[in-house]
Amino acid sequence: DSKVLKSCTLPLTGKGVVDRIITNLGVLDVTHKGLHIVELADGVTREEITAATEANLV
């Protein structure tokens, strides 16, 4: 199951305040167009992070 979703399913405590997501797969910046891959973890491919992320990657 994806941990990075297209939209939040829980109550929001701060809308629009996250600009970077750091996971075990890599680092993603939040942009108005979607998520931008800043860095991949060692051994992780773009295809792997795309498959594990529901949100749009740009």
mmCIF file as Biopython writes it, N, C-alpha, C and O atoms, coordinates in Angstrom:
data_model
#
loop_
_atom_site.group_PDB
_atom_site.id
_atom_site.type_symbol
_atom_site.label_atom_id
_atom_site.label_alt_id
_atom_site.label_comp_id
_atom_site.label_asym_id
_atom_site.label_entity_id
_atom_site.label_seq_id
_atom_site.pdbx_PDB_ins_code
_atom_site.Cartn_x
_atom_site.Cartn_y
_atom_site.Cartn_z
_atom_site.occupancy
_atom_site.B_iso_or_equiv
_atom_site.auth_seq_id
_atom_site.auth_asym_id
_atom_site.pdbx_PDB_model_num
ATOM 1   N N  . ASP A ? 1  ? 0.829  -1.194 0.000   1.0 0.0 1  A 1 
ATOM 2   C CA . ASP A ? 1  ? 0.000  0.000  0.000   1.0 0.0 1  A 1 
ATOM 3   C C  . ASP A ? 1  ? 0.867  1.249  0.000   1.0 0.0 1  A 1 
ATOM 4   O O  . ASP A ? 1  ? 1.876  1.327  0.700   1.0 0.0 1  A 1 
ATOM 5   N N  . SER A ? 2  ? 0.456  2.210  -0.791  1.0 0.0 2  A 1 
ATOM 6   C CA . SER A ? 2  ? 1.180  3.473  -0.883  1.0 0.0 2  A 1 
ATOM 7   C C  . SER A ? 2  ? 1.033  4.277  0.397   1.0 0.0 2  A 1 
ATOM 8   O O  . SER A ? 2  ? -0.047 4.333  0.985   1.0 0.0 2  A 1 
ATOM 9   N N  . LYS A ? 3  ? 2.111  4.890  0.821   1.0 0.0 3  A 1 
ATOM 10  C CA . LYS A ? 3  ? 2.083  5.770  1.992   1.0 0.0 3  A 1 
ATOM 11  C C  . LYS A ? 3  ? 1.964  7.234  1.576   1.0 0.0 3  A 1 
ATOM 12  O O  . LYS A ? 3  ? 1.541  8.074  2.371   1.0 0.0 3  A 1 
ATOM 13  N N  . VAL A ? 4  ? 2.336  7.544  0.330   1.0 0.0 4  A 1 
ATOM 14  C CA . VAL A ? 4  ? 2.224  8.907  -0.186  1.0 0.0 4  A 1 
ATOM 15  C C  . VAL A ? 4  ? 1.030  8.917  -1.136  1.0 0.0 4  A 1 
ATOM 16  O O  . VAL A ? 4  ? 1.093  8.378  -2.241  1.0 0.0 4  A 1 
ATOM 17  N N  . LEU A ? 5  ? -0.056 9.541  -0.686  1.0 0.0 5  A 1 
ATOM 18  C CA . LEU A ? 5  ? -1.323 9.496  -1.411  1.0 0.0 5  A 1 
ATOM 19  C C  . LEU A ? 5  ? -1.583 10.778 -2.188  1.0 0.0 5  A 1 
ATOM 20  O O  . LEU A ? 5  ? -0.923 11.794 -1.972  1.0 0.0 5  A 1 
ATOM 21  N N  . LYS A ? 6  ? -2.557 10.718 -3.099  1.0 0.0 6  A 1 
ATOM 22  C CA . LYS A ? 6  ? -2.957 11.904 -3.855  1.0 0.0 6  A 1 
ATOM 23  C C  . LYS A ? 6  ? -3.611 12.936 -2.954  1.0 0.0 6  A 1 
ATOM 24  O O  . LYS A ? 6  ? -3.453 14.139 -3.165  1.0 0.0 6  A 1 
ATOM 25  N N  . SER A ? 7  ? -4.342 12.475 -1.954  1.0 0.0 7  A 1 
ATOM 26  C CA . SER A ? 7  ? -4.973 13.405 -1.015  1.0 0.0 7  A 1 
ATOM 27  C C  . SER A ? 7  ? -5.007 12.768 0.368   1.0 0.0 7  A 1 
ATOM 28  O O  . SER A ? 7  ? -4.981 11.546 0.509   1.0 0.0 7  A 1 
ATOM 29  N N  . CYS A ? 8  ? -5.063 13.610 1.367   1.0 0.0 8  A 1 
ATOM 30  C CA . CYS A ? 8  ? -5.046 13.152 2.748   1.0 0.0 8  A 1 
ATOM 31  C C  . CYS A ? 8  ? -6.398 12.553 3.127   1.0 0.0 8  A 1 
ATOM 32  O O  . CYS A ? 8  ? -7.447 13.107 2.800   1.0 0.0 8  A 1 
ATOM 33  N N  . THR A ? 9  ? -6.360 11.427 3.814   1.0 0.0 9  A 1 
ATOM 34  C CA . THR A ? 9  ? -7.590 10.777 4.250   1.0 0.0 9  A 1 
ATOM 35  C C  . THR A ? 9  ? -7.862 11.014 5.736   1.0 0.0 9  A 1 
ATOM 36  O O  . THR A ? 9  ? -8.860 10.534 6.274   1.0 0.0 9  A 1 
ATOM 37  N N  . LEU A ? 10 ? -6.981 11.746 6.387   1.0 0.0 10 A 1 
ATOM 38  C CA . LEU A ? 10 ? -7.127 12.068 7.805   1.0 0.0 10 A 1 
ATOM 39  C C  . LEU A ? 10 ? -7.444 13.554 7.957   1.0 0.0 10 A 1 
ATOM 40  O O  . LEU A ? 10 ? -7.258 14.319 7.011   1.0 0.0 10 A 1 
ATOM 41  N N  . PRO A ? 11 ? -7.914 13.970 9.121   1.0 0.0 11 A 1 
ATOM 42  C CA . PRO A ? 11 ? -8.157 15.407 9.322   1.0 0.0 11 A 1 
ATOM 43  C C  . PRO A ? 11 ? -6.860 16.203 9.145   1.0 0.0 11 A 1 
ATOM 44  O O  . PRO A ? 11 ? -5.804 15.803 9.636   1.0 0.0 11 A 1 
ATOM 45  N N  . LEU A ? 12 ? -6.951 17.327 8.441   1.0 0.0 12 A 1 
ATOM 46  C CA . LEU A ? 12 ? -5.778 18.159 8.195   1.0 0.0 12 A 1 
ATOM 47  C C  . LEU A ? 12 ? -5.489 19.049 9.399   1.0 0.0 12 A 1 
ATOM 48  O O  . LEU A ? 12 ? -6.398 19.625 9.998   1.0 0.0 12 A 1 
ATOM 49  N N  . THR A ? 13 ? -4.223 19.148 9.736   1.0 0.0 13 A 1 
ATOM 50  C CA . THR A ? 13 ? -3.815 20.059 10.810  1.0 0.0 13 A 1 
ATOM 51  C C  . THR A ? 13 ? -3.124 21.292 10.244  1.0 0.0 13 A 1 
ATOM 52  O O  . THR A ? 13 ? -2.966 22.293 10.944  1.0 0.0 13 A 1 
ATOM 53  N N  . GLY A ? 14 ? -2.716 21.227 8.994   1.0 0.0 14 A 1 
ATOM 54  C CA . GLY A ? 14 ? -2.077 22.362 8.341   1.0 0.0 14 A 1 
ATOM 55  C C  . GLY A ? 14 ? -2.041 22.139 6.845   1.0 0.0 14 A 1 
ATOM 56  O O  . GLY A ? 14 ? -1.224 21.359 6.354   1.0 0.0 14 A 1 
ATOM 57  N N  . LYS A ? 15 ? -2.907 22.808 6.116   1.0 0.0 15 A 1 
ATOM 58  C CA . LYS A ? 15 ? -2.986 22.619 4.670   1.0 0.0 15 A 1 
ATOM 59  C C  . LYS A ? 15 ? -1.919 23.455 3.965   1.0 0.0 15 A 1 
ATOM 60  O O  . LYS A ? 15 ? -1.771 24.648 4.232   1.0 0.0 15 A 1 
ATOM 61  N N  . GLY A ? 16 ? -1.175 22.810 3.058   1.0 0.0 16 A 1 
ATOM 62  C CA . GLY A ? 16 ? -0.196 23.514 2.250   1.0 0.0 16 A 1 
ATOM 63  C C  . GLY A ? 16 ? 1.097  23.867 2.962   1.0 0.0 16 A 1 
ATOM 64  O O  . GLY A ? 16 ? 1.828  24.744 2.502   1.0 0.0 16 A 1 
ATOM 65  N N  . VAL A ? 17 ? 1.397  23.209 4.068   1.0 0.0 17 A 1 
ATOM 66  C CA . VAL A ? 17 ? 2.611  23.554 4.811   1.0 0.0 17 A 1 
ATOM 67  C C  . VAL A ? 17 ? 3.766  22.582 4.569   1.0 0.0 17 A 1 
ATOM 68  O O  . VAL A ? 17 ? 4.894  22.851 4.980   1.0 0.0 17 A 1 
ATOM 69  N N  . VAL A ? 18 ? 3.499  21.471 3.916   1.0 0.0 18 A 1 
ATOM 70  C CA . VAL A ? 18 ? 4.555  20.494 3.641   1.0 0.0 18 A 1 
ATOM 71  C C  . VAL A ? 18 ? 5.156  20.794 2.276   1.0 0.0 18 A 1 
ATOM 72  O O  . VAL A ? 18 ? 4.439  20.874 1.278   1.0 0.0 18 A 1 
ATOM 73  N N  . ASP A ? 19 ? 6.480  20.960 2.234   1.0 0.0 19 A 1 
ATOM 74  C CA . ASP A ? 19 ? 7.119  21.190 0.947   1.0 0.0 19 A 1 
ATOM 75  C C  . ASP A ? 19 ? 8.167  20.133 0.613   1.0 0.0 19 A 1 
ATOM 76  O O  . ASP A ? 19 ? 8.728  20.142 -0.483  1.0 0.0 19 A 1 
ATOM 77  N N  . ARG A ? 20 ? 8.434  19.218 1.551   1.0 0.0 20 A 1 
ATOM 78  C CA . ARG A ? 20 ? 9.386  18.135 1.293   1.0 0.0 20 A 1 
ATOM 79  C C  . ARG A ? 20 ? 8.950  16.891 2.059   1.0 0.0 20 A 1 
ATOM 80  O O  . ARG A ? 20 ? 8.550  16.967 3.220   1.0 0.0 20 A 1 
ATOM 81  N N  . ILE A ? 21 ? 9.035  15.742 1.383   1.0 0.0 21 A 1 
ATOM 82  C CA . ILE A ? 21 ? 8.715  14.454 1.998   1.0 0.0 21 A 1 
ATOM 83  C C  . ILE A ? 21 ? 9.970  13.590 1.922   1.0 0.0 21 A 1 
ATOM 84  O O  . ILE A ? 21 ? 10.550 13.405 0.853   1.0 0.0 21 A 1 
ATOM 85  N N  . ILE A ? 22 ? 10.374 13.067 3.069   1.0 0.0 22 A 1 
ATOM 86  C CA . ILE A ? 22 ? 11.550 12.193 3.132   1.0 0.0 22 A 1 
ATOM 87  C C  . ILE A ? 22 ? 11.077 10.801 3.537   1.0 0.0 22 A 1 
ATOM 88  O O  . ILE A ? 22 ? 10.468 10.625 4.592   1.0 0.0 22 A 1 
ATOM 89  N N  . THR A ? 23 ? 11.361 9.814  2.689   1.0 0.0 23 A 1 
ATOM 90  C CA . THR A ? 23 ? 10.956 8.435  2.958   1.0 0.0 23 A 1 
ATOM 91  C C  . THR A ? 23 ? 12.175 7.520  2.865   1.0 0.0 23 A 1 
ATOM 92  O O  . THR A ? 23 ? 13.282 7.967  2.565   1.0 0.0 23 A 1 
ATOM 93  N N  . ASN A ? 24 ? 11.955 6.254  3.123   1.0 0.0 24 A 1 
ATOM 94  C CA . ASN A ? 24 ? 13.039 5.283  2.979   1.0 0.0 24 A 1 
ATOM 95  C C  . ASN A ? 24 ? 13.406 5.054  1.512   1.0 0.0 24 A 1 
ATOM 96  O O  . ASN A ? 24 ? 14.452 4.473  1.221   1.0 0.0 24 A 1 
ATOM 97  N N  . LEU A ? 25 ? 12.561 5.504  0.590   1.0 0.0 25 A 1 
ATOM 98  C CA . LEU A ? 25 ? 12.830 5.339  -0.836  1.0 0.0 25 A 1 
ATOM 99  C C  . LEU A ? 25 ? 13.527 6.544  -1.452  1.0 0.0 25 A 1 
ATOM 100 O O  . LEU A ? 25 ? 14.240 6.413  -2.446  1.0 0.0 25 A 1 
ATOM 101 N N  . GLY A ? 26 ? 13.321 7.710  -0.863  1.0 0.0 26 A 1 
ATOM 102 C CA . GLY A ? 26 ? 13.944 8.902  -1.415  1.0 0.0 26 A 1 
ATOM 103 C C  . GLY A ? 26 ? 13.368 10.177 -0.844  1.0 0.0 26 A 1 
ATOM 104 O O  . GLY A ? 26 ? 12.602 10.164 0.120   1.0 0.0 26 A 1 
ATOM 105 N N  . VAL A ? 27 ? 13.758 11.286 -1.467  1.0 0.0 27 A 1 
ATOM 106 C CA . VAL A ? 27 ? 13.326 12.617 -1.047  1.0 0.0 27 A 1 
ATOM 107 C C  . VAL A ? 27 ? 12.488 13.219 -2.170  1.0 0.0 27 A 1 
ATOM 108 O O  . VAL A ? 27 ? 12.902 13.227 -3.329  1.0 0.0 27 A 1 
ATOM 109 N N  . LEU A ? 28 ? 11.299 13.725 -1.815  1.0 0.0 28 A 1 
ATOM 110 C CA . LEU A ? 28 ? 10.370 14.292 -2.787  1.0 0.0 28 A 1 
ATOM 111 C C  . LEU A ? 28 ? 10.016 15.716 -2.381  1.0 0.0 28 A 1 
ATOM 112 O O  . LEU A ? 28 ? 9.717  15.977 -1.215  1.0 0.0 28 A 1 
ATOM 113 N N  . ASP A ? 29 ? 10.050 16.638 -3.339  1.0 0.0 29 A 1 
ATOM 114 C CA . ASP A ? 29 ? 9.566  17.993 -3.093  1.0 0.0 29 A 1 
ATOM 115 C C  . ASP A ? 29 ? 8.131  18.095 -3.566  1.0 0.0 29 A 1 
ATOM 116 O O  . ASP A ? 29 ? 7.779  17.570 -4.622  1.0 0.0 29 A 1 
ATOM 117 N N  . VAL A ? 30 ? 7.302  18.772 -2.787  1.0 0.0 30 A 1 
ATOM 118 C CA . VAL A ? 30 ? 5.898  18.985 -3.125  1.0 0.0 30 A 1 
ATOM 119 C C  . VAL A ? 30 ? 5.805  20.268 -3.944  1.0 0.0 30 A 1 
ATOM 120 O O  . VAL A ? 30 ? 6.195  21.338 -3.477  1.0 0.0 30 A 1 
ATOM 121 N N  . THR A ? 31 ? 5.284  20.158 -5.176  1.0 0.0 31 A 1 
ATOM 122 C CA . THR A ? 31 ? 5.099  21.323 -6.040  1.0 0.0 31 A 1 
ATOM 123 C C  . THR A ? 31 ? 3.632  21.413 -6.445  1.0 0.0 31 A 1 
ATOM 124 O O  . THR A ? 31 ? 2.855  20.498 -6.172  1.0 0.0 31 A 1 
ATOM 125 N N  . HIS A ? 32 ? 3.257  22.494 -7.085  1.0 0.0 32 A 1 
ATOM 126 C CA . HIS A ? 32 ? 1.868  22.637 -7.529  1.0 0.0 32 A 1 
ATOM 127 C C  . HIS A ? 32 ? 1.526  21.649 -8.648  1.0 0.0 32 A 1 
ATOM 128 O O  . HIS A ? 32 ? 0.349  21.382 -8.893  1.0 0.0 32 A 1 
ATOM 129 N N  . LYS A ? 33 ? 2.532  21.107 -9.325  1.0 0.0 33 A 1 
ATOM 130 C CA . LYS A ? 33 ? 2.303  20.139 -10.402 1.0 0.0 33 A 1 
ATOM 131 C C  . LYS A ? 33 ? 2.302  18.695 -9.911  1.0 0.0 33 A 1 
ATOM 132 O O  . LYS A ? 33 ? 1.815  17.805 -10.608 1.0 0.0 33 A 1 
ATOM 133 N N  . GLY A ? 34 ? 2.832  18.460 -8.738  1.0 0.0 34 A 1 
ATOM 134 C CA . GLY A ? 34 ? 2.946  17.104 -8.198  1.0 0.0 34 A 1 
ATOM 135 C C  . GLY A ? 34 ? 4.227  16.982 -7.398  1.0 0.0 34 A 1 
ATOM 136 O O  . GLY A ? 34 ? 4.791  17.985 -6.959  1.0 0.0 34 A 1 
ATOM 137 N N  . LEU A ? 35 ? 4.681  15.769 -7.211  1.0 0.0 35 A 1 
ATOM 138 C CA . LEU A ? 35 ? 5.892  15.525 -6.435  1.0 0.0 35 A 1 
ATOM 139 C C  . LEU A ? 35 ? 7.094  15.410 -7.363  1.0 0.0 35 A 1 
ATOM 140 O O  . LEU A ? 35 ? 7.054  14.714 -8.378  1.0 0.0 35 A 1 
ATOM 141 N N  . HIS A ? 36 ? 8.158  16.103 -6.994  1.0 0.0 36 A 1 
ATOM 142 C CA . HIS A ? 36 ? 9.400  16.092 -7.767  1.0 0.0 36 A 1 
ATOM 143 C C  . HIS A ? 36 ? 10.430 15.269 -6.998  1.0 0.0 36 A 1 
ATOM 144 O O  . HIS A ? 36 ? 10.685 15.529 -5.822  1.0 0.0 36 A 1 
ATOM 145 N N  . ILE A ? 37 ? 11.019 14.280 -7.659  1.0 0.0 37 A 1 
ATOM 146 C CA . ILE A ? 37 ? 12.041 13.454 -7.018  1.0 0.0 37 A 1 
ATOM 147 C C  . ILE A ? 37 ? 13.330 14.258 -6.922  1.0 0.0 37 A 1 
ATOM 148 O O  . ILE A ? 37 ? 13.915 14.648 -7.933  1.0 0.0 37 A 1 
ATOM 149 N N  . VAL A ? 38 ? 13.761 14.499 -5.691  1.0 0.0 38 A 1 
ATOM 150 C CA . VAL A ? 38 ? 15.005 15.221 -5.442  1.0 0.0 38 A 1 
ATOM 151 C C  . VAL A ? 38 ? 16.168 14.240 -5.381  1.0 0.0 38 A 1 
ATOM 152 O O  . VAL A ? 38 ? 17.242 14.489 -5.929  1.0 0.0 38 A 1 
ATOM 153 N N  . GLU A ? 39 ? 15.933 13.125 -4.706  1.0 0.0 39 A 1 
ATOM 154 C CA . GLU A ? 39 ? 16.999 12.141 -4.518  1.0 0.0 39 A 1 
ATOM 155 C C  . GLU A ? 39 ? 16.383 10.769 -4.276  1.0 0.0 39 A 1 
ATOM 156 O O  . GLU A ? 39 ? 15.377 10.645 -3.578  1.0 0.0 39 A 1 
ATOM 157 N N  . LEU A ? 40 ? 16.987 9.753  -4.852  1.0 0.0 40 A 1 
ATOM 158 C CA . LEU A ? 40 ? 16.575 8.375  -4.608  1.0 0.0 40 A 1 
ATOM 159 C C  . LEU A ? 40 ? 17.534 7.739  -3.610  1.0 0.0 40 A 1 
ATOM 160 O O  . LEU A ? 40 ? 18.732 8.023  -3.623  1.0 0.0 40 A 1 
ATOM 161 N N  . ALA A ? 41 ? 17.011 6.887  -2.755  1.0 0.0 41 A 1 
ATOM 162 C CA . ALA A ? 41 ? 17.866 6.144  -1.828  1.0 0.0 41 A 1 
ATOM 163 C C  . ALA A ? 41 ? 18.749 5.185  -2.628  1.0 0.0 41 A 1 
ATOM 164 O O  . ALA A ? 41 ? 18.416 4.807  -3.752  1.0 0.0 41 A 1 
ATOM 165 N N  . ASP A ? 42 ? 19.856 4.806  -2.043  1.0 0.0 42 A 1 
ATOM 166 C CA . ASP A ? 42 ? 20.769 3.870  -2.708  1.0 0.0 42 A 1 
ATOM 167 C C  . ASP A ? 42 ? 20.031 2.603  -3.127  1.0 0.0 42 A 1 
ATOM 168 O O  . ASP A ? 42 ? 19.347 1.972  -2.321  1.0 0.0 42 A 1 
ATOM 169 N N  . GLY A ? 43 ? 20.179 2.246  -4.385  1.0 0.0 43 A 1 
ATOM 170 C CA . GLY A ? 43 ? 19.586 1.018  -4.899  1.0 0.0 43 A 1 
ATOM 171 C C  . GLY A ? 43 ? 18.132 1.131  -5.318  1.0 0.0 43 A 1 
ATOM 172 O O  . GLY A ? 43 ? 17.565 0.156  -5.811  1.0 0.0 43 A 1 
ATOM 173 N N  . VAL A ? 44 ? 17.509 2.294  -5.137  1.0 0.0 44 A 1 
ATOM 174 C CA . VAL A ? 44 ? 16.103 2.487  -5.503  1.0 0.0 44 A 1 
ATOM 175 C C  . VAL A ? 44 ? 16.037 3.123  -6.887  1.0 0.0 44 A 1 
ATOM 176 O O  . VAL A ? 44 ? 16.773 4.065  -7.182  1.0 0.0 44 A 1 
ATOM 177 N N  . THR A ? 45 ? 15.148 2.600  -7.735  1.0 0.0 45 A 1 
ATOM 178 C CA . THR A ? 45 ? 14.976 3.151  -9.079  1.0 0.0 45 A 1 
ATOM 179 C C  . THR A ? 45 ? 13.755 4.067  -9.118  1.0 0.0 45 A 1 
ATOM 180 O O  . THR A ? 45 ? 12.899 4.026  -8.234  1.0 0.0 45 A 1 
ATOM 181 N N  . ARG A ? 46 ? 13.696 4.886  -10.152 1.0 0.0 46 A 1 
ATOM 182 C CA . ARG A ? 46 ? 12.530 5.757  -10.350 1.0 0.0 46 A 1 
ATOM 183 C C  . ARG A ? 46 ? 11.255 4.911  -10.475 1.0 0.0 46 A 1 
ATOM 184 O O  . ARG A ? 46 ? 10.197 5.294  -9.974  1.0 0.0 46 A 1 
ATOM 185 N N  . GLU A ? 47 ? 11.363 3.779  -11.137 1.0 0.0 47 A 1 
ATOM 186 C CA . GLU A ? 47 ? 10.207 2.903  -11.311 1.0 0.0 47 A 1 
ATOM 187 C C  . GLU A ? 47 ? 9.702  2.382  -9.961  1.0 0.0 47 A 1 
ATOM 188 O O  . GLU A ? 47 ? 8.494  2.277  -9.747  1.0 0.0 47 A 1 
ATOM 189 N N  . GLU A ? 48 ? 10.616 2.061  -9.065  1.0 0.0 48 A 1 
ATOM 190 C CA . GLU A ? 48 ? 10.219 1.558  -7.740  1.0 0.0 48 A 1 
ATOM 191 C C  . GLU A ? 48 ? 9.504  2.629  -6.924  1.0 0.0 48 A 1 
ATOM 192 O O  . GLU A ? 48 ? 8.484  2.348  -6.293  1.0 0.0 48 A 1 
ATOM 193 N N  . ILE A ? 49 ? 10.026 3.847  -6.929  1.0 0.0 49 A 1 
ATOM 194 C CA . ILE A ? 49 ? 9.383  4.906  -6.148  1.0 0.0 49 A 1 
ATOM 195 C C  . ILE A ? 49 ? 8.049  5.304  -6.781  1.0 0.0 49 A 1 
ATOM 196 O O  . ILE A ? 49 ? 7.109  5.662  -6.071  1.0 0.0 49 A 1 
ATOM 197 N N  . THR A ? 50 ? 7.964  5.243  -8.101  1.0 0.0 50 A 1 
ATOM 198 C CA . THR A ? 50 ? 6.703  5.533  -8.786  1.0 0.0 50 A 1 
ATOM 199 C C  . THR A ? 50 ? 5.643  4.492  -8.428  1.0 0.0 50 A 1 
ATOM 200 O O  . THR A ? 50 ? 4.489  4.839  -8.179  1.0 0.0 50 A 1 
ATOM 201 N N  . ALA A ? 51 ? 6.029  3.231  -8.401  1.0 0.0 51 A 1 
ATOM 202 C CA . ALA A ? 51 ? 5.091  2.157  -8.065  1.0 0.0 51 A 1 
ATOM 203 C C  . ALA A ? 51 ? 4.617  2.246  -6.617  1.0 0.0 51 A 1 
ATOM 204 O O  . ALA A ? 51 ? 3.508  1.816  -6.298  1.0 0.0 51 A 1 
ATOM 205 N N  . ALA A ? 52 ? 5.449  2.798  -5.745  1.0 0.0 52 A 1 
ATOM 206 C CA . ALA A ? 52 ? 5.121  2.867  -4.320  1.0 0.0 52 A 1 
ATOM 207 C C  . ALA A ? 52 ? 4.420  4.167  -3.934  1.0 0.0 52 A 1 
ATOM 208 O O  . ALA A ? 52 ? 4.058  4.352  -2.772  1.0 0.0 52 A 1 
ATOM 209 N N  . THR A ? 53 ? 4.228  5.064  -4.893  1.0 0.0 53 A 1 
ATOM 210 C CA . THR A ? 53 ? 3.665  6.383  -4.610  1.0 0.0 53 A 1 
ATOM 211 C C  . THR A ? 53 ? 2.406  6.596  -5.433  1.0 0.0 53 A 1 
ATOM 212 O O  . THR A ? 53 ? 2.449  6.552  -6.662  1.0 0.0 53 A 1 
ATOM 213 N N  . GLU A ? 54 ? 1.281  6.827  -4.757  1.0 0.0 54 A 1 
ATOM 214 C CA . GLU A ? 54 ? 0.021  7.064  -5.458  1.0 0.0 54 A 1 
ATOM 215 C C  . GLU A ? 54 ? -0.025 8.455  -6.089  1.0 0.0 54 A 1 
ATOM 216 O O  . GLU A ? 54 ? -0.633 8.644  -7.143  1.0 0.0 54 A 1 
ATOM 217 N N  . ALA A ? 55 ? 0.612  9.415  -5.448  1.0 0.0 55 A 1 
ATOM 218 C CA . ALA A ? 55 ? 0.580  10.797 -5.935  1.0 0.0 55 A 1 
ATOM 219 C C  . ALA A ? 55 ? 1.345  10.925 -7.250  1.0 0.0 55 A 1 
ATOM 220 O O  . ALA A ? 55 ? 2.185  10.087 -7.577  1.0 0.0 55 A 1 
ATOM 221 N N  . ASN A ? 56 ? 1.042  11.990 -8.002  1.0 0.0 56 A 1 
ATOM 222 C CA . ASN A ? 56 ? 1.699  12.226 -9.290  1.0 0.0 56 A 1 
ATOM 223 C C  . ASN A ? 56 ? 3.147  12.639 -9.090  1.0 0.0 56 A 1 
ATOM 224 O O  . ASN A ? 56 ? 3.446  13.527 -8.291  1.0 0.0 56 A 1 
ATOM 225 N N  . LEU A ? 57 ? 4.042  11.988 -9.821  1.0 0.0 57 A 1 
ATOM 226 C CA . LEU A ? 57 ? 5.453  12.358 -9.811  1.0 0.0 57 A 1 
ATOM 227 C C  . LEU A ? 57 ? 5.756  13.116 -11.094 1.0 0.0 57 A 1 
ATOM 228 O O  . LEU A ? 57 ? 5.362  12.700 -12.184 1.0 0.0 57 A 1 
ATOM 229 N N  . VAL A ? 58 ? 6.458  14.227 -10.951 1.0 0.0 58 A 1 
ATOM 230 C CA . VAL A ? 58 ? 6.817  15.040 -12.126 1.0 0.0 58 A 1 
ATOM 231 C C  . VAL A ? 58 ? 8.315  15.124 -12.261 1.0 0.0 58 A 1 
ATOM 232 O O  . VAL A ? 58 ? 8.817  15.762 -13.186 1.0 0.0 58 A 1 
#
